Each structure stands twice: as structure tokens, then as C-alpha cells.
Amino acid sequence: MKRAINIGLGIVLSVALFYLFIKDVNQIPLSADSGNGHGSDSFRDRVLYVADVNNFEPGDVFHITSETVKEPIRCQIDTIQPGLPSQNKPFLVTTDTIPQELAMKDHPRIHFPRLQRALARANYWWLIPCLICTMIALMIRAYRWKFFFIEYSRIQFSSLWRSVCIGYMANNVLPFRIGEIVRAWFFGHKENRRTSEVFGTIVLERVFDILSILILYVAFVIYFASNNSDILLDWMVYGAYIMGIVAVGSLGALIALRFWTRPARIIINSIFRPFPARFGRKVNHMVDAFIEGLRIFDSWRCILSAFGLSMIIWIDLAVAYLFVFYAVDIHTSLFVSLFLIVALAFAVSIPSMPGFIGTFHFVGAQVLMRMNLSGNIEAYVLLAHLMAYIPVVILGFFYLSLENISWKEMRENAMKFASETGAAGS
């Protein structure tokens, strides 16, 4: 029942966020300077100031609506002007005079299929280097994973690689992020290891991901705050410092759990003593699996390697996302792409449908608008999500069939482990 409720909430939230992302995708609001009496004398009452003139061309036909205009007003573009130097705002000049009833207080909007045009005009050759960077990031993840095992030098990279591909595929098509359990089960099946031991390393791997993302986020906040930027809100600044403290505290707690295991277990058992015995057993299973993965703290080489590779992964993904910017002709920097990666890392932790549908799109679009980017942001977010989703799903199903493992067998074993340990969604 609890899982059904969680799935329902995830679906509702995903649909709501995707609706908010897509509902105004082909609408552009007009600014207060539009309408009668504005613009150059030679244009007189034919000027429309818009936030984004990308993908418009002279001769294009569009419609204008507002809260009071009952029938859409049909307009045709005469010319596109870069704007006066003092204003630095581009505008459209229409062939016909704008009707007087178009009052700016009624929030007029242009309706034009700019998303379809942006996708049709995208330079898809840029997605090839994006795909290469995505695959490199996936390989680095597989290579980094070995440092969370004892005697990691004996582990076959092929087993790590196939497990990561299958696990990430399952994350994209199954709820509760159960792909992490699928990865643990498959690797244990492949290398003859206990699933609980493998799952402990995956939990710790996620901790390193979170810590590295928090470090980047705090660095971004400090940078923007020092430059008096209006991109970050006050709560984001305060939240960054709080999360930085939490990150350091969490790392200290993990070290304590590794080297002072007995006192830590006593504290954990006392916390969960009021709960039912069955729940306590599941917690102990999880703690045991987690402690096994904490042996990475016995080696400074493993710790530094894991942290270093984590940073490389995020930078590599930022480069991949930068190529998608090039594909839709949005001019920006690696700095913006890396900031987007950090924001999306937080977004995908929100409950959603498999594949992070909705949360990825809404948060991605909001971040880019907050960064004051011009261009078709919606087209970018859609392509970025497809590049993160489709290659991994194809690879996962390919290796699943290559290993001669049925979908039913994989799912049943993963669900069995999840029900025994309560690991699903962790």
C-alpha cells in the first residue's frame, strides 16, 4: 500500500511539473513597451517587444491573444530589429498596425510554434560529442565503483560496466530508483558476491556523489554572492552554508560509523527500539550492508580517487550538456552548464516517474531562465533529457539480453531484496 501511494504521488508530481514546463512552451509574453505609440517613428504602431526573437523570420505569421481580446489577432512579421543601443531589447515589426484594444495590462502573448521550429533547425551533429561524453561519464562511474570494494584490483571492469548500464536502465524504467538494487543484484550474481555487500558500496557511492555536488553548489553560491549576483535568492545562499555544514557532518558520521562501529550500532538500536521488531531488523540489515561499504575509509588512496573521479564525472557531464547548448544555438559557457548539472542533481532526488520525467524538465527550464539565457530553453531541456535517457536504456537492455537474463528474473530478485531489507527508494 505504501509503495502504491509513493508511485501515485510520483506520477502526480511528474505530470504536474511536466505540464508547468510545457503549457506555455509556444507562447512569448510581450513587454510593456509594445503596443501603440512605441518604437521608431518609421515603424510607429507596429512594434512588438518580446523576450526572445530566436527562430522568428520575416514573413512568419503568428497570433496575439490577451485576457480581453476574444479572437486571436493575426500578425505577420515585416522585419526583426536588434533594438536601440539605449534599450538593448530586440523587437518585431509587423506588417499591420497593432489594434488599440491590445492593452498591456491584459498580458498579451504571441502564439508561435517556436519549439517545433527550434527542434527542426537544431544541429544534431553536436549530439555526437554529447553522446561520447555521456558514455565516458558512465565508464568513469563504473571505474570509480571498484574503489568501494576491498581488493578492488581483482574486480573485472566488464562486470562493473555491465552492472552500471543495467542498473541505470532500470532506474529509467522502474519506480523507487530500484535500479540501484538491480545493479547490486546483477553484480553480486556476476561476481558471486552477496547482494547486501554490493548494495552497501552503492549507497556509499551515492554519498560521495552528494558530497561532491554539495561542494560544487557551495562554491557556486560563494561565487555568486561575492559578485553581488541576483541569480541566487537569499534562501539559496543560507541553504548552501547549511548544506555545507551537513555535508561535513555527514562525512564525519560515516568515519565514526567505520572506526567506532560498536558505539554507533548501540545508538542506532536505541533510536529504533520503539519501532516494530521487523522494521528494526530491516534497519540492521541496511546498517550491516552500509558498514561493509565503509571499508573505503581504510585507504586514503581510495577516498581521494573516489572524490577526484566524482568531480571529473560532473565536469564531463557539464561538457556533454554544453554540446546540447550548441545544438540548439544557445551561446553560453561551461560554467552555466556545470551549474545546471548541480541543479539537476538535486532535481532528480524529487519523487517522480521513472526517468525523472517532469522534475528534470521543470527544474532545468527554471534554472536556465534564472541564468538569463536567451533562446529556446524548452528545446534544450527536451534534447538534454533524451540524451541522458535513451543511450542508457538501450545499453541496459542490450547487456541484459547479452547476459541471457529475463526482465522478470531481474525484477523479481531486485524486489525480493528490497522487501527483505526495505532498501527500495533509499
NUNUNU-386967 format. One line per field, with one value per residue (C-alpha): residue number from 1; x, y, z. Coordinates in nm, 2 decimals. Last residue first. Layout:
// NUNUNU-386967
seq	NUM / ...
X	X / ...
Y	Y / ...
Z	Z / ...
***
This chain:
// NUNUNU-386967
seq	426 / 425 / 424 / 423 / 422 / 421 / 420 / 419 / 418 / 417 / 416 / 415 / 414 / 413 / 412 / 411 / 410 / 409 / 408 / 407 / 406 / 405 / 404 / 403 / 402 / 401 / 400 / 399 / 398 / 397 / 396 / 395 / 394 / 393 / 392 / 391 / 390 / 389 / 388 / 387 / 386 / 385 / 384 / 383 / 382 / 381 / 380 / 379 / 378 / 377 / 376 / 375 / 374 / 373 / 372 / 371 / 370 / 369 / 368 / 367 / 366 / 365 / 364 / 363 / 362 / 361 / 360 / 359 / 358 / 357 / 356 / 355 / 354 / 353 / 352 / 351 / 350 / 349 / 348 / 347 / 346 / 345 / 344 / 343 / 342 / 341 / 340 / 339 / 338 / 337 / 336 / 335 / 334 / 333 / 332 / 331 / 330 / 329 / 328 / 327 / 326 / 325 / 324 / 323 / 322 / 321 / 320 / 319 / 318 / 317 / 316 / 315 / 314 / 313 / 312 / 311 / 310 / 309 / 308 / 307 / 306 / 305 / 304 / 303 / 302 / 301 / 300 / 299 / 298 / 297 / 296 / 295 / 294 / 293 / 292 / 291 / 290 / 289 / 288 / 287 / 286 / 285 / 284 / 283 / 282 / 281 / 280 / 279 / 278 / 277 / 276 / 275 / 274 / 273 / 272 / 271 / 270 / 269 / 268 / 267 / 266 / 265 / 264 / 263 / 262 / 261 / 260 / 259 / 258 / 257 / 256 / 255 / 254 / 253 / 252 / 251 / 250 / 249 / 248 / 247 / 246 / 245 / 244 / 243 / 242 / 241 / 240 / 239 / 238 / 237 / 236 / 235 / 234 / 233 / 232 / 231 / 230 / 229 / 228 / 227 / 226 / 225 / 224 / 223 / 222 / 221 / 220 / 219 / 218 / 217 / 216 / 215 / 214 / 213 / 212 / 211 / 210 / 209 / 208 / 207 / 206 / 205 / 204 / 203 / 202 / 201 / 200 / 199 / 198 / 197 / 196 / 195 / 194 / 193 / 192 / 191 / 190 / 189 / 188 / 187 / 186 / 185 / 184 / 183 / 182 / 181 / 180 / 179 / 178 / 177 / 176 / 175 / 174 / 173 / 172 / 171 / 170 / 169 / 168 / 167 / 166 / 165 / 164 / 163 / 162 / 161 / 160 / 159 / 158 / 157 / 156 / 155 / 154 / 153 / 152 / 151 / 150 / 149 / 148 / 147 / 146 / 145 / 144 / 143 / 142 / 141 / 140 / 139 / 138 / 137 / 136 / 135 / 134 / 133 / 132 / 131 / 130 / 129 / 128 / 127 / 126 / 125 / 124 / 123 / 122 / 121 / 120 / 119 / 118 / 117 / 116 / 115 / 114 / 113 / 112 / 111 / 110 / 109 / 108 / 107 / 106 / 105 / 104 / 103 / 102 / 101 / 100 / 99 / 98 / 97 / 96 / 95 / 94 / 93 / 92 / 91 / 90 / 89 / 88 / 87 / 86 / 85 / 84 / 83 / 82 / 81 / 80 / 79 / 78 / 77 / 76 / 75 / 74 / 73 / 72 / 71 / 70 / 69 / 68 / 67 / 66 / 65 / 64 / 63 / 62 / 61 / 60 / 59 / 58 / 57 / 56 / 55 / 54 / 53 / 52 / 51 / 50 / 49 / 48 / 47 / 46 / 45 / 44 / 43 / 42 / 41 / 40 / 39 / 38 / 37 / 36 / 35 / 34 / 33 / 32 / 31 / 30 / 29 / 28 / 27 / 26 / 25 / 24 / 23 / 22 / 21 / 20 / 19 / 18 / 17 / 16 / 15 / 14 / 13 / 12 / 11 / 10 / 9 / 8 / 7 / 6 / 5 / 4 / 3 / 2 / 1
X	1.69 / 1.38 / 1.37 / 1.61 / 1.35 / 1.59 / 1.38 / 1.13 / 1.41 / 1.60 / 1.29 / 1.21 / 1.55 / 1.52 / 1.18 / 1.28 / 1.59 / 1.41 / 1.11 / 1.33 / 1.50 / 1.87 / 2.06 / 2.37 / 2.36 / 1.99 / 2.05 / 2.36 / 2.14 / 1.86 / 2.10 / 2.28 / 1.95 / 1.82 / 2.15 / 2.15 / 1.79 / 1.78 / 2.06 / 2.05 / 1.67 / 1.68 / 1.93 / 1.71 / 1.40 / 1.58 / 1.73 / 1.40 / 1.24 / 1.52 / 1.46 / 1.70 / 1.81 / 1.97 / 1.90 / 2.06 / 1.72 / 1.57 / 1.82 / 1.74 / 1.36 / 1.40 / 1.61 / 1.38 / 1.07 / 1.22 / 1.41 / 1.13 / 0.87 / 1.01 / 1.28 / 1.33 / 1.08 / 0.80 / 0.88 / 0.99 / 1.25 / 1.61 / 1.62 / 1.60 / 1.90 / 2.13 / 1.95 / 2.07 / 2.43 / 2.42 / 2.27 / 2.56 / 2.80 / 2.64 / 2.64 / 3.02 / 3.08 / 2.97 / 2.67 / 2.55 / 2.22 / 2.22 / 2.00 / 2.29 / 2.55 / 2.35 / 2.35 / 2.73 / 2.73 / 2.53 / 2.81 / 3.07 / 2.87 / 2.86 / 3.24 / 3.26 / 3.03 / 3.22 / 3.56 / 3.44 / 3.33 / 3.66 / 3.86 / 3.63 / 3.66 / 4.04 / 4.09 / 3.90 / 4.06 / 4.41 / 4.33 / 4.26 / 4.08 / 3.80 / 3.69 / 3.59 / 3.27 / 3.10 / 3.07 / 2.92 / 2.64 / 2.54 / 2.54 / 2.34 / 2.08 / 2.03 / 2.01 / 1.74 / 1.55 / 1.57 / 1.44 / 1.14 / 1.05 / 1.09 / 0.83 / 0.96 / 1.03 / 1.39 / 1.48 / 1.68 / 1.83 / 1.94 / 2.12 / 2.30 / 2.42 / 2.53 / 2.74 / 2.90 / 3.00 / 3.12 / 3.36 / 3.60 / 3.35 / 3.05 / 3.27 / 3.40 / 3.05 / 2.94 / 3.23 / 3.13 / 2.77 / 2.89 / 3.10 / 2.80 / 2.56 / 2.78 / 2.79 / 2.42 / 2.37 / 2.60 / 2.42 / 2.08 / 2.17 / 2.26 / 1.97 / 1.73 / 1.86 / 1.79 / 2.06 / 2.08 / 2.09 / 2.47 / 2.66 / 2.99 / 3.08 / 2.74 / 2.76 / 3.10 / 3.01 / 2.69 / 2.87 / 3.13 / 2.85 / 2.69 / 3.02 / 3.09 / 2.73 / 2.76 / 3.08 / 2.92 / 2.60 / 2.81 / 3.02 / 2.71 / 2.58 / 2.89 / 2.84 / 2.49 / 2.63 / 2.90 / 2.64 / 2.44 / 2.74 / 2.76 / 2.38 / 2.38 / 2.63 / 2.91 / 2.95 / 3.09 / 2.81 / 2.52 / 2.65 / 2.69 / 2.34 / 2.19 / 2.37 / 2.28 / 1.91 / 1.91 / 2.04 / 1.79 / 1.51 / 1.52 / 1.17 / 1.00 / 1.12 / 1.21 / 1.49 / 1.63 / 1.63 / 1.85 / 2.08 / 2.12 / 2.17 / 2.44 / 2.61 / 2.61 / 2.76 / 3.04 / 3.13 / 3.13 / 3.35 / 3.58 / 3.67 / 3.74 / 4.07 / 4.22 / 3.94 / 4.08 / 3.81 / 3.54 / 3.45 / 3.74 / 3.57 / 3.28 / 3.51 / 3.57 / 3.19 / 3.13 / 3.42 / 3.26 / 2.92 / 3.09 / 3.27 / 2.94 / 2.79 / 3.09 / 3.06 / 2.69 / 2.74 / 3.02 / 2.75 / 2.47 / 2.65 / 2.57 / 2.20 / 2.22 / 1.87 / 1.65 / 1.36 / 1.38 / 1.38 / 1.09 / 0.88 / 0.96 / 0.89 / 0.54 / 0.40 / 0.15 / 0.25 / 0.12 / -0.08 / -0.09 / -0.42 / -0.23 / -0.05 / -0.37 / -0.43 / -0.76 / -0.57 / -0.51 / -0.14 / -0.09 / -0.01 / 0.31 / 0.46 / 0.79 / 0.95 / 1.17 / 1.51 / 1.59 / 1.92 / 1.74 / 2.00 / 2.15 / 1.81 / 1.68 / 1.81 / 1.53 / 1.33 / 1.13 / 0.78 / 0.65 / 0.29 / 0.00 / -0.33 / -0.51 / -0.67 / -1.04 / -1.18 / -0.92 / -0.97 / -0.72 / -0.47 / -0.41 / -0.16 / -0.13 / 0.17 / 0.26 / 0.63 / 0.72 / 1.04 / 1.19 / 1.15 / 1.36 / 1.51 / 1.32 / 1.31 / 1.18 / 0.94 / 0.89 / 0.63 / 0.64 / 0.38 / 0.24 / 0.50 / 0.75 / 0.92 / 0.87 / 1.07 / 0.90 / 0.61 / 0.28 / 0.05 / 0.16 / 0.48 / 0.69 / 0.53 / 0.68 / 0.50 / 0.48 / 0.60 / 0.38 / 0.49 / 0.61 / 0.34 / 0.20 / 0.52 / 0.71 / 0.40 / 0.25 / 0.58 / 0.57 / 0.21 / 0.26 / 0.57 / 0.41 / 0.10 / 0.32 / 0.55 / 0.25 / 0.09 / 0.41 / 0.45 / 0.09 / 0.14 / 0.46 / 0.28 / 0.00
Y	0.46 / 0.42 / 0.04 / -0.08 / -0.21 / -0.50 / -0.81 / -0.63 / -0.47 / -0.80 / -0.97 / -0.67 / -0.70 / -1.07 / -1.04 / -0.75 / -0.93 / -1.26 / -1.09 / -0.89 / -1.22 / -1.27 / -1.40 / -1.20 / -1.05 / -0.98 / -0.77 / -0.62 / -0.48 / -0.38 / -0.16 / -0.02 / 0.10 / 0.25 / 0.43 / 0.58 / 0.69 / 0.88 / 1.13 / 1.23 / 1.25 / 1.47 / 1.71 / 1.72 / 1.81 / 2.07 / 2.24 / 2.26 / 2.41 / 2.67 / 2.81 / 3.10 / 3.36 / 3.27 / 3.49 / 3.23 / 3.22 / 3.12 / 2.83 / 2.72 / 2.73 / 2.52 / 2.25 / 2.24 / 2.19 / 1.94 / 1.72 / 1.71 / 1.63 / 1.29 / 1.17 / 0.85 / 0.66 / 0.89 / 1.13 / 1.18 / 1.46 / 1.34 / 1.41 / 1.78 / 1.80 / 1.65 / 1.88 / 2.19 / 2.07 / 1.99 / 2.33 / 2.50 / 2.29 / 2.40 / 2.77 / 2.75 / 2.56 / 2.88 / 3.01 / 3.06 / 2.89 / 2.76 / 2.45 / 2.20 / 2.43 / 2.41 / 2.03 / 2.04 / 2.22 / 1.94 / 1.69 / 1.93 / 1.95 / 1.57 / 1.56 / 1.82 / 1.61 / 1.29 / 1.45 / 1.57 / 1.22 / 1.08 / 1.30 / 1.21 / 0.84 / 0.85 / 1.05 / 0.81 / 0.50 / 0.64 / 0.73 / 0.36 / 0.23 / 0.47 / 0.25 / 0.00 / 0.19 / -0.05 / -0.32 / -0.07 / 0.01 / -0.35 / -0.40 / -0.08 / -0.18 / -0.52 / -0.36 / -0.12 / -0.42 / -0.60 / -0.29 / -0.27 / -0.63 / -0.56 / -0.28 / 0.07 / 0.19 / 0.04 / 0.24 / 0.51 / 0.27 / 0.04 / 0.32 / 0.44 / 0.09 / 0.04 / 0.36 / 0.26 / -0.08 / 0.07 / 0.32 / 0.32 / 0.29 / 0.46 / 0.74 / 0.79 / 0.80 / 1.05 / 1.28 / 1.27 / 1.35 / 1.64 / 1.79 / 1.75 / 1.90 / 2.20 / 2.26 / 2.20 / 2.48 / 2.72 / 2.64 / 2.69 / 3.04 / 3.13 / 2.95 / 3.12 / 3.46 / 3.40 / 3.33 / 3.49 / 3.84 / 3.85 / 4.05 / 3.91 / 3.76 / 3.61 / 3.45 / 3.29 / 3.18 / 3.02 / 2.84 / 2.70 / 2.58 / 2.40 / 2.24 / 2.11 / 1.99 / 1.80 / 1.63 / 1.54 / 1.40 / 1.19 / 1.06 / 0.96 / 0.79 / 0.58 / 0.49 / 0.36 / 0.17 / 0.01 / -0.11 / -0.26 / -0.48 / -0.62 / -0.67 / -0.85 / -1.10 / -1.17 / -1.43 / -1.18 / -1.19 / -1.26 / -1.00 / -0.75 / -0.82 / -0.79 / -0.47 / -0.31 / -0.42 / -0.27 / 0.06 / 0.03 / 0.04 / 0.41 / 0.38 / 0.32 / 0.12 / 0.24 / 0.49 / 0.34 / 0.00 / 0.14 / 0.29 / -0.05 / -0.24 / 0.01 / 0.01 / -0.37 / -0.40 / -0.16 / -0.31 / -0.67 / -0.56 / -0.38 / -0.71 / -0.69 / -0.81 / -0.47 / -0.38 / -0.59 / -0.45 / -0.27 / 0.10 / 0.17 / -0.05 / 0.20 / 0.46 / 0.25 / 0.21 / 0.58 / 0.67 / 0.45 / 0.63 / 0.96 / 0.85 / 0.73 / 1.07 / 1.25 / 1.04 / 1.11 / 1.48 / 1.46 / 1.30 / 1.54 / 1.83 / 1.67 / 1.74 / 2.10 / 2.21 / 2.36 / 2.12 / 2.12 / 2.50 / 2.52 / 2.28 / 2.47 / 2.80 / 2.71 / 3.07 / 3.22 / 3.58 / 3.69 / 3.99 / 4.05 / 4.24 / 4.54 / 4.57 / 4.68 / 4.53 / 4.71 / 4.97 / 4.71 / 4.67 / 4.82 / 4.57 / 4.44 / 4.37 / 4.50 / 4.26 / 4.38 / 4.33 / 4.50 / 4.67 / 4.98 / 5.26 / 5.08 / 5.06 / 4.72 / 4.43 / 4.47 / 4.19 / 4.29 / 4.26 / 3.99 / 3.89 / 3.93 / 3.76 / 3.88 / 3.59 / 3.64 / 3.73 / 4.00 / 4.08 / 3.85 / 3.87 / 3.69 / 3.75 / 3.52 / 3.44 / 3.46 / 3.45 / 3.67 / 3.80 / 3.52 / 3.41 / 3.12 / 3.34 / 3.66 / 3.62 / 3.85 / 4.03 / 4.39 / 4.44 / 4.74 / 4.82 / 5.14 / 5.39 / 5.19 / 5.50 / 5.69 / 5.43 / 5.22 / 5.29 / 5.48 / 5.18 / 4.84 / 4.70 / 4.88 / 4.68 / 4.36 / 4.10 / 3.74 / 3.45 / 3.14 / 2.82 / 2.65 / 2.79 / 2.46 / 2.25 / 2.30 / 2.35 / 2.03 / 1.85 / 1.96 / 1.84 / 1.51 / 1.44 / 1.53 / 1.31 / 1.02 / 1.04 / 1.07 / 0.76 / 0.56 / 0.66 / 0.56 / 0.23 / 0.17 / 0.24 / 0.00
Z	-0.05 / -0.26 / -0.22 / 0.05 / 0.29 / 0.36 / 0.28 / 0.06 / -0.14 / -0.18 / -0.31 / -0.54 / -0.70 / -0.75 / -0.90 / -1.14 / -1.28 / -1.32 / -1.49 / -1.73 / -1.84 / -1.80 / -2.10 / -2.02 / -2.37 / -2.33 / -2.02 / -2.18 / -2.47 / -2.24 / -2.04 / -2.34 / -2.50 / -2.17 / -2.11 / -2.46 / -2.44 / -2.11 / -2.07 / -2.44 / -2.42 / -2.12 / -2.28 / -2.60 / -2.41 / -2.19 / -2.50 / -2.69 / -2.38 / -2.35 / -2.69 / -2.69 / -2.44 / -2.11 / -1.80 / -1.55 / -1.38 / -1.71 / -1.73 / -1.38 / -1.44 / -1.75 / -1.59 / -1.28 / -1.50 / -1.74 / -1.49 / -1.24 / -1.51 / -1.62 / -1.38 / -1.59 / -1.38 / -1.25 / -0.98 / -0.62 / -0.60 / -0.60 / -0.97 / -0.90 / -0.67 / -0.94 / -1.19 / -1.00 / -1.00 / -1.37 / -1.45 / -1.26 / -1.47 / -1.79 / -1.68 / -1.61 / -1.93 / -2.11 / -2.31 / -2.66 / -2.74 / -3.09 / -3.03 / -3.09 / -2.92 / -2.60 / -2.64 / -2.67 / -2.33 / -2.18 / -2.26 / -2.12 / -1.80 / -1.79 / -1.81 / -1.53 / -1.31 / -1.38 / -1.32 / -0.98 / -0.88 / -1.01 / -0.77 / -0.48 / -0.55 / -0.61 / -0.29 / -0.08 / -0.24 / -0.20 / 0.16 / 0.23 / 0.54 / 0.47 / 0.17 / 0.44 / 0.46 / 0.21 / 0.48 / 0.72 / 0.47 / 0.43 / 0.81 / 0.85 / 0.59 / 0.75 / 1.09 / 0.96 / 0.82 / 1.15 / 1.33 / 1.10 / 1.18 / 1.55 / 1.54 / 1.63 / 1.98 / 1.97 / 1.65 / 1.82 / 2.08 / 1.80 / 1.62 / 1.93 / 2.01 / 1.65 / 1.66 / 1.99 / 1.82 / 1.49 / 1.61 / 1.31 / 1.03 / 1.19 / 1.30 / 0.95 / 0.82 / 1.09 / 1.00 / 0.63 / 0.73 / 0.95 / 0.66 / 0.43 / 0.69 / 0.73 / 0.36 / 0.35 / 0.60 / 0.41 / 0.08 / 0.24 / 0.35 / 0.00 / -0.16 / 0.09 / -0.02 / -0.38 / -0.63 / -0.98 / -0.84 / -0.85 / -0.59 / -0.72 / -0.38 / -0.36 / -0.70 / -0.62 / -0.27 / -0.41 / -0.68 / -0.44 / -0.21 / -0.50 / -0.62 / -0.27 / -0.24 / -0.56 / -0.44 / -0.11 / -0.29 / -0.53 / -0.25 / -0.05 / -0.37 / -0.38 / -0.02 / -0.10 / -0.40 / -0.18 / 0.07 / -0.22 / -0.31 / 0.04 / 0.07 / -0.27 / -0.15 / -0.40 / -0.68 / -0.93 / -1.18 / -0.95 / -0.70 / -0.99 / -1.10 / -0.75 / -0.67 / -1.01 / -0.97 / -0.62 / -0.76 / -1.04 / -0.78 / -0.80 / -0.65 / -0.99 / -1.29 / -1.64 / -1.60 / -1.28 / -1.46 / -1.74 / -1.48 / -1.32 / -1.64 / -1.76 / -1.42 / -1.39 / -1.74 / -1.67 / -1.33 / -1.47 / -1.76 / -1.53 / -1.36 / -0.99 / -0.86 / -0.81 / -0.58 / -0.30 / -0.07 / -0.27 / -0.29 / -0.53 / -0.79 / -0.83 / -0.97 / -1.29 / -1.34 / -1.29 / -1.52 / -1.79 / -1.75 / -1.77 / -2.09 / -2.24 / -2.17 / -2.32 / -2.64 / -2.66 / -2.63 / -2.90 / -3.13 / -3.02 / -3.19 / -3.52 / -3.43 / -3.54 / -3.44 / -3.70 / -3.67 / -3.29 / -3.28 / -3.53 / -3.32 / -3.01 / -3.18 / -3.28 / -3.24 / -3.01 / -2.90 / -2.57 / -2.43 / -2.06 / -2.02 / -1.87 / -2.20 / -2.37 / -2.72 / -2.79 / -3.00 / -3.27 / -3.38 / -3.72 / -3.99 / -4.15 / -3.81 / -3.67 / -3.42 / -3.13 / -2.98 / -2.65 / -2.60 / -2.47 / -2.52 / -2.82 / -2.98 / -3.07 / -3.28 / -3.53 / -3.69 / -4.00 / -4.15 / -3.93 / -3.99 / -3.74 / -3.68 / -3.37 / -3.17 / -3.11 / -2.77 / -2.68 / -2.31 / -2.14 / -2.43 / -2.75 / -3.04 / -3.34 / -3.56 / -3.92 / -4.03 / -4.32 / -4.17 / -3.95 / -3.59 / -3.45 / -3.18 / -3.11 / -2.73 / -2.46 / -2.70 / -2.79 / -3.06 / -3.29 / -3.55 / -3.41 / -3.54 / -3.76 / -3.91 / -3.59 / -3.40 / -3.13 / -2.91 / -2.96 / -2.97 / -2.85 / -2.70 / -2.44 / -2.15 / -2.28 / -2.49 / -2.35 / -2.56 / -2.60 / -2.77 / -2.45 / -2.23 / -2.11 / -2.15 / -1.82 / -1.60 / -1.75 / -1.69 / -1.33 / -1.28 / -1.46 / -1.25 / -0.93 / -1.00 / -1.11 / -0.80 / -0.57 / -0.72 / -0.70 / -0.34 / -0.26 / -0.43 / -0.24 / 0.09 / 0.00
***
